Amino acid sequence: MEPIPPDPLIRRHRRALQLCFAIPGLSLATWVTRTPDVRDLLDASTAEMGLVLFGMSIGSMLGILVAGALVARLSTRPVIVAGMCLVLAGVGVMALGTMMSSAPSVSFGLLLIGAGVGLSEVASNVDGAVVERKLDRPVLPALHGCYSLGTVVGAGLGVAGAAAGFPVPWHLAVVLLLVVGMFAFAVPGLRPGIGRPGAADVAPGGPGAAGGARERRLYLDPRLLMIGGVVLGVTLAEGAATDWLPLLMVDGHNMPSGLGSLVYAGFAATMAAGRFAGGPVVARIGRPAVLGGGALLTAVGIALVSFVDSPVAAGCAVLLWGLGTSLGFPLALSAAGESGPDTTGRVALTSRIGYVALLAGPPSLGFLGEHHGLRAAMVPVLLLMLVAAALAPATASRPRRTAVTCDRHEWAG
């Protein structure tokens, strides 16, 4: 018997989510690849750049803390739309801030981006988990691959802009026009009603979206907390590279700024390749082995960057860093969604841990970098990756008790 082809509405929803994952990646990579130029425009020290980055930390905290409650109250679609609008507004504010050489304006733009990413990606991950169950095959790794693909495109544009001496404000303005067009194309494909209590995204036999008491119970679930520990390590490793890699190469290994941005583009490319090509590897050796091995590979890459005085070795080690980190977040989210009833609450909680580490952790590394150098500041990340490798067995799959069918009327909205 031939498999039933996916419903067209589900495919359209998946394409919309692909764009919603790509937009933050493209926007953040544009910022990251131009950080050496922005640092010069603002005449900021490493510690002052850390303070600028705390704008994103504050915004991401706000977005992440309210995302789960907003999804439960409004469903995922309006939360994704609101988050994307904040990301677009943040890119515009950063363009104006760099034009005025205003550190507070740039920090506020990052705050808007952080809040938007916190809102939209928690909701997008909930949607992705639902689509994954509807199609009965892994979807989240490829969706996060679209985020990485967005970073590759953004990094490529950043490298080209830096090499050509293209002014940062105009570069950000061009990227803003591009992501506005992508968002306009994505919005019609987002499905309504997902994530609210009683919606179709609830795990079989489980309750609806997590309320206060239910969410407190999730915090007491030992297996979910171990999965959260994996997420904490892998997302901090990804965030540290996203925020600091060009400056780490320029200041820590004396690379030219253009080459430092190119190294980051290599990191983003290996992240994307790992996420798009990792499905067969996961099917062959299992999720815990992929997560544990990836965490160890990332630790080796970070160790080489931190301790070996060779720009060539550091540039090659960044590829290990990116490949090892690539599947960590999406696979851990899949494990969280399967770890018990209330898929929405579990994915939202794990996403919250991940995005706190991804967006709020790296700015703290700037203060370590100011006193000990950016290479030394990566050592705590290395140690957390070793912890993530030890916790990886907690992500093993559990047998499904009930199949989830694909009913077209659930998606017609």
C-alpha positions as MATLAB code, in Angstrom:
seq = 'MEPIPPDPLIRRHRRALQLCFAIPGLSLATWVTRTPDVRDLLDASTAEMGLVLFGMSIGSMLGILVAGALVARLSTRPVIVAGMCLVLAGVGVMALGTMMSSAPSVSFGLLLIGAGVGLSEVASNVDGAVVERKLDRPVLPALHGCYSLGTVVGAGLGVAGAAAGFPVPWHLAVVLLLVVGMFAFAVPGLRPGIGRPGAADVAPGGPGAAGGARERRLYLDPRLLMIGGVVLGVTLAEGAATDWLPLLMVDGHNMPSGLGSLVYAGFAATMAAGRFAGGPVVARIGRPAVLGGGALLTAVGIALVSFVDSPVAAGCAVLLWGLGTSLGFPLALSAAGESGPDTTGRVALTSRIGYVALLAGPPSLGFLGEHHGLRAAMVPVLLLMLVAAALAPATASRPRRTAVTCDRHEWAG';
ca = [
       0.000    0.000    0.000;
       1.452    3.348   -1.055;
       1.820    6.034    1.646;
      -0.806    8.773    1.668;
       0.728   11.992    0.313;
       0.862   14.911    2.754;
      -2.100   17.275    2.792;
      -1.398   20.416    0.681;
      -2.273   22.634    3.655;
       0.352   20.888    5.776;
       2.969   21.354    3.052;
       2.024   25.029    2.777;
       2.292   25.397    6.544;
       5.732   23.772    6.504;
       6.923   26.168    3.773;
       5.664   29.136    5.808;
       7.554   27.863    8.850;
      10.692   27.440    6.749;
      10.587   31.142    5.926;
       9.799   32.089    9.532;
      12.892   30.201   10.660;
      15.058   31.678    7.899;
      14.187   35.337    8.621;
      15.764   35.533   12.123;
      18.821   33.634   10.884;
      19.334   36.037    8.004;
      18.777   39.081   10.210;
      21.112   37.954   12.992;
      23.856   36.842   10.590;
      23.752   40.245    8.933;
      24.406   41.810   12.324;
      27.088   39.291   13.303;
      29.177   39.569   10.148;
      29.276   43.353   10.448;
      30.060   43.466   14.201;
      33.719   44.451   13.620;
      32.528   47.406   11.506;
      29.759   48.243   13.996;
      32.271   48.099   16.844;
      34.424   50.626   14.967;
      31.430   52.852   14.169;
      30.456   52.889   17.843;
      34.092   53.107   19.030;
      33.215   50.419   21.604;
      35.424   48.118   23.688;
      34.718   44.389   24.093;
      32.891   45.033   27.381;
      30.878   47.858   25.794;
      29.904   45.545   22.929;
      28.744   43.092   25.587;
      26.502   45.832   27.001;
      25.119   46.517   23.515;
      24.381   42.809   23.160;
      22.502   42.817   26.456;
      19.742   44.643   24.584;
      19.115   41.379   22.771;
      19.313   39.487   26.069;
      16.658   41.671   27.683;
      14.392   41.434   24.663;
      14.788   37.686   24.353;
      14.023   37.190   28.044;
      10.827   39.213   27.717;
       9.769   37.374   24.569;
      10.578   33.919   25.890;
       8.895   34.453   29.261;
       5.547   35.444   27.736;
       5.608   33.263   24.600;
       4.116   30.137   26.171;
       1.265   32.022   27.853;
       0.506   33.964   24.662;
       0.445   30.777   22.596;
      -1.952   29.174   25.089;
      -4.197   32.246   25.007;
      -4.019   33.303   21.347;
      -2.589   30.260   19.466;
       0.730   30.222   17.635;
      -0.169   32.222   14.507;
      -0.598   35.705   16.056;
       2.462   35.133   18.257;
       4.600   34.264   15.220;
       3.292   37.302   13.341;
       3.953   39.653   16.274;
       7.449   38.218   16.741;
       8.331   38.575   13.077;
       7.148   42.193   13.083;
       9.424   42.922   16.057;
      12.383   41.339   14.239;
      11.765   43.495   11.179;
      11.392   46.614   13.314;
      14.642   45.751   15.109;
      16.588   45.550   11.849;
      15.238   48.983   10.883;
      16.158   50.518   14.252;
      19.666   49.049   14.029;
      20.091   50.590   10.581;
      19.192   53.995   12.010;
      21.384   53.411   15.085;
      24.470   52.587   13.034;
      23.803   55.590   10.793;
      23.813   57.833   13.892;
      26.694   55.909   15.571;
      24.363   55.519   18.559;
      25.081   52.544   20.816;
      21.734   52.892   22.698;
      19.815   52.801   19.407;
      21.689   49.721   18.210;
      21.063   48.057   21.576;
      17.344   48.896   21.352;
      17.223   47.416   17.858;
      18.780   44.245   19.244;
      16.208   44.302   22.060;
      13.411   44.293   19.473;
      15.066   41.468   17.536;
      15.575   39.450   20.724;
      11.937   39.890   21.768;
      10.772   38.960   18.283;
      12.941   35.861   18.108;
      11.833   34.807   21.601;
       8.168   35.086   20.665;
       8.204   33.761   17.116;
      10.585   30.857   17.465;
       8.970   29.379   20.570;
       5.653   29.457   18.699;
       7.285   28.209   15.477;
       8.807   25.257   17.329;
       5.366   24.333   18.661;
       4.034   24.467   15.095;
       7.002   22.436   13.875;
       6.349   19.709   16.458;
       2.725   19.527   15.281;
       3.735   19.290   11.609;
       6.281   16.619   12.564;
       3.560   14.468   14.110;
       1.179   15.064   11.227;
       3.785   13.906    8.692;
       5.120   11.193   11.053;
       8.736   11.998   10.183;
      11.417   14.425   11.445;
      10.685   18.023   10.460;
      12.338   20.161   13.142;
      15.940   19.488   12.006;
      15.146   20.743    8.506;
      13.243   23.752    9.881;
      16.247   24.685   11.991;
      18.304   24.007    8.873;
      16.344   26.854    7.267;
      17.449   29.079   10.147;
      21.039   28.061    9.414;
      20.483   28.557    5.688;
      19.298   32.065    6.504;
      22.511   32.621    8.456;
      24.543   31.388    5.477;
      22.799   33.876    3.171;
      23.137   36.664    5.729;
      26.787   35.815    6.349;
      27.486   35.752    2.620;
      25.914   39.161    2.182;
      27.868   40.397    5.203;
      31.189   39.128    3.886;
      30.509   40.714    0.501;
      29.427   43.978    2.128;
      32.473   44.096    4.392;
      34.846   43.289    1.518;
      33.299   45.983   -0.659;
      33.227   48.536    2.168;
      29.440   48.829    1.792;
      28.109   51.100    4.576;
      26.521   49.131    7.422;
      23.301   51.228    7.591;
      22.550   50.683    3.902;
      23.428   47.017    4.203;
      20.878   46.623    7.004;
      18.288   48.548    4.975;
      18.701   46.203    1.994;
      18.343   43.156    4.256;
      15.220   44.700    5.793;
      13.564   44.921    2.374;
      14.479   41.296    1.688;
      13.054   39.892    4.941;
       9.869   41.989    4.641;
       9.216   40.291    1.295;
       9.876   36.840    2.776;
       7.532   37.498    5.679;
       4.734   38.740    3.401;
       4.993   35.473    1.444;
       4.957   33.337    4.623;
       2.000   34.807    6.530;
      -0.867   33.253    4.493;
       0.491   29.740    5.095;
       0.459   29.915    8.896;
      -2.455   27.897   10.322;
      -4.748   29.267   13.065;
      -5.739   27.621   16.324;
      -2.564   25.643   17.090;
      -1.326   25.638   20.683;
      -4.487   26.604   22.532;
      -6.096   24.226   25.052;
      -8.103   21.637   23.167;
      -6.348   22.351   19.858;
      -5.218   19.548   17.587;
      -1.560   19.866   18.581;
      -2.102   18.221   21.974;
      -0.302   14.937   22.474;
      -2.562   11.878   22.399;
      -4.049   11.293   25.803;
      -2.518   14.509   27.155;
      -3.938   17.825   28.281;
      -3.880   21.091   26.393;
      -1.363   23.910   26.622;
       0.453   24.182   29.920;
      -1.079   26.338   32.596;
       0.722   27.503   35.690;
       0.313   24.332   37.783;
       0.972   22.069   34.812;
       4.107   24.001   33.866;
       5.388   23.687   37.434;
       4.977   19.923   37.120;
       7.020   19.988   33.929;
       9.857   21.650   35.830;
       9.850   18.616   38.151;
      10.088   16.065   35.313;
      13.650   14.634   35.632;
      13.885   13.465   32.029;
      12.674   16.809   30.677;
      15.201   18.630   32.875;
      18.025   16.455   31.512;
      16.880   17.238   27.973;
      16.869   20.902   29.005;
      20.491   20.493   30.126;
      21.404   19.242   26.642;
      19.590   22.220   25.115;
      21.381   24.645   27.446;
      24.799   23.441   26.302;
      24.197   23.193   22.567;
      22.362   26.494   22.246;
      24.979   28.366   24.264;
      27.622   26.957   21.916;
      25.583   28.108   18.921;
      24.912   31.523   20.458;
      28.558   32.050   21.420;
      29.570   31.487   17.805;
      26.757   33.665   16.491;
      27.614   36.635   18.716;
      31.383   36.431   18.998;
      32.962   34.323   16.246;
      34.058   37.156   13.891;
      35.524   39.153   16.787;
      37.034   35.962   18.237;
      38.893   35.390   14.975;
      39.882   39.059   14.565;
      40.943   39.777   18.166;
      41.937   36.279   19.276;
      43.720   35.031   16.149;
      44.673   38.319   14.424;
      42.635   37.667   11.283;
      41.520   40.528    9.002;
      37.879   41.463    9.610;
      36.757   40.104    6.233;
      38.405   36.743    6.913;
      36.848   36.634   10.386;
      33.410   37.076    8.823;
      34.240   34.374    6.270;
      35.059   31.962    9.109;
      31.622   32.665   10.574;
      30.083   31.971    7.156;
      31.849   28.587    7.230;
      30.355   27.904   10.658;
      26.871   28.772    9.383;
      27.354   26.596    6.284;
      28.338   23.537    8.332;
      25.366   24.151   10.632;
      23.022   24.183    7.627;
      24.632   21.105    6.047;
      24.405   19.164    9.297;
      20.742   20.001    9.766;
      19.668   19.198    6.219;
      21.750   16.013    5.903;
      21.467   14.727    9.475;
      18.157   12.859    9.149;
      19.615    9.593    7.753;
      22.409    9.654   10.350;
      19.871    9.988   13.163;
      17.790    7.160   11.696;
      20.868    4.931   11.483;
      22.592    5.452   14.862;
      19.882    7.070   16.993;
      19.281   10.451   18.568;
      21.365    9.996   21.763;
      24.454    8.932   19.799;
      24.139   11.877   17.406;
      23.642   14.368   20.243;
      26.432   12.923   22.403;
      28.891   12.642   19.536;
      27.996   16.115   18.298;
      28.561   17.626   21.739;
      32.013   16.019   21.935;
      32.844   17.213   18.410;
      31.850   20.747   19.377;
      33.983   20.544   22.521;
      36.999   19.529   20.414;
      36.392   22.433   18.028;
      36.098   24.982   20.843;
      39.224   23.567   22.532;
      41.248   24.005   19.344;
      39.982   27.577   18.887;
      40.740   28.437   22.518;
      44.082   26.743   23.101;
      45.885   26.401   19.746;
      47.812   29.459   18.516;
      47.149   28.939   14.826;
      44.641   30.887   12.706;
      44.497   28.007   10.211;
      43.759   25.451   12.932;
      41.181   27.793   14.475;
      39.423   28.296   11.129;
      39.231   24.528   10.558;
      38.128   23.901   14.147;
      35.166   26.237   13.653;
      33.821   23.745   11.095;
      33.860   21.043   13.790;
      32.130   23.485   16.134;
      29.357   24.116   13.612;
      28.876   20.499   12.537;
      28.792   19.227   16.120;
      26.246   21.824   17.194;
      24.008   21.596   14.134;
      21.483   18.960   15.236;
      21.527   19.639   18.970;
      18.600   22.018   19.363;
      16.097   20.459   16.920;
      16.754   16.898   18.099;
      16.433   17.916   21.738;
      13.124   19.649   20.957;
      11.857   16.482   19.289;
      12.899   14.516   22.373;
      11.108   16.989   24.641;
       7.908   16.728   22.608;
       7.976   12.920   22.916;
       8.905   12.855   26.619;
       5.317   12.846   27.913;
       1.843   14.404   27.576;
       1.315   18.097   26.825;
       3.566   18.481   23.801;
       2.953   22.239   23.618;
       4.068   22.834   27.203;
       7.132   20.598   26.868;
       8.316   22.120   23.599;
       7.650   25.646   24.879;
       9.584   25.012   28.103;
      12.550   23.457   26.298;
      12.532   26.223   23.686;
      12.582   28.766   26.506;
      15.695   27.182   28.002;
      17.308   27.089   24.582;
      16.622   30.667   23.610;
      17.695   31.990   27.001;
      21.045   30.263   26.453;
      21.216   31.257   22.782;
      20.446   34.936   23.244;
      21.182   35.781   26.867;
      24.272   33.665   27.562;
      26.736   34.979   24.952;
      26.696   38.641   26.097;
      27.949   37.463   29.489;
      30.935   35.981   27.700;
      31.872   39.524   26.661;
      32.681   40.418   30.260;
      34.893   37.352   30.569;
      36.483   38.300   27.266;
      37.233   41.821   28.477;
      39.318   40.488   31.388;
      40.687   37.206   30.041;
      40.336   37.423   26.245;
      37.631   35.965   24.028;
      39.506   32.690   23.570;
      39.485   32.054   27.318;
      35.827   33.134   27.504;
      34.871   30.089   25.404;
      36.101   27.606   28.039;
      32.799   27.610   30.021;
      31.024   26.761   26.759;
      33.400   23.839   26.246;
      32.627   22.524   29.743;
      28.865   22.759   29.175;
      29.235   20.754   25.973;
      30.855   17.958   27.973;
      27.859   18.057   30.343;
      25.502   17.921   27.331;
      27.334   14.824   26.043;
      26.828   13.121   29.418;
      23.090   13.944   29.423;
      22.458   12.859   25.803;
      21.083    9.362   26.717;
      18.002   11.107   28.189;
      16.895   12.003   24.638;
      16.229    8.387   23.584;
      12.932    7.842   21.781;
       9.989    6.173   23.465;
       7.447    4.022   21.620;
       4.335    5.856   20.531;
       1.100    4.513   21.969;
      -1.307    6.224   19.582;
      -0.932    7.194   15.962;
      -1.828   10.720   14.942;
      -3.850   10.970   11.761;
      -3.830   13.796    9.299;
      -7.320   15.271    9.096;
      -7.672   18.049    6.562;
     -10.387   19.969    8.439;
      -7.998   20.532   11.377;
      -5.850   22.659    9.053;
      -8.489   24.431    7.033;
      -8.764   27.206    9.663;
];
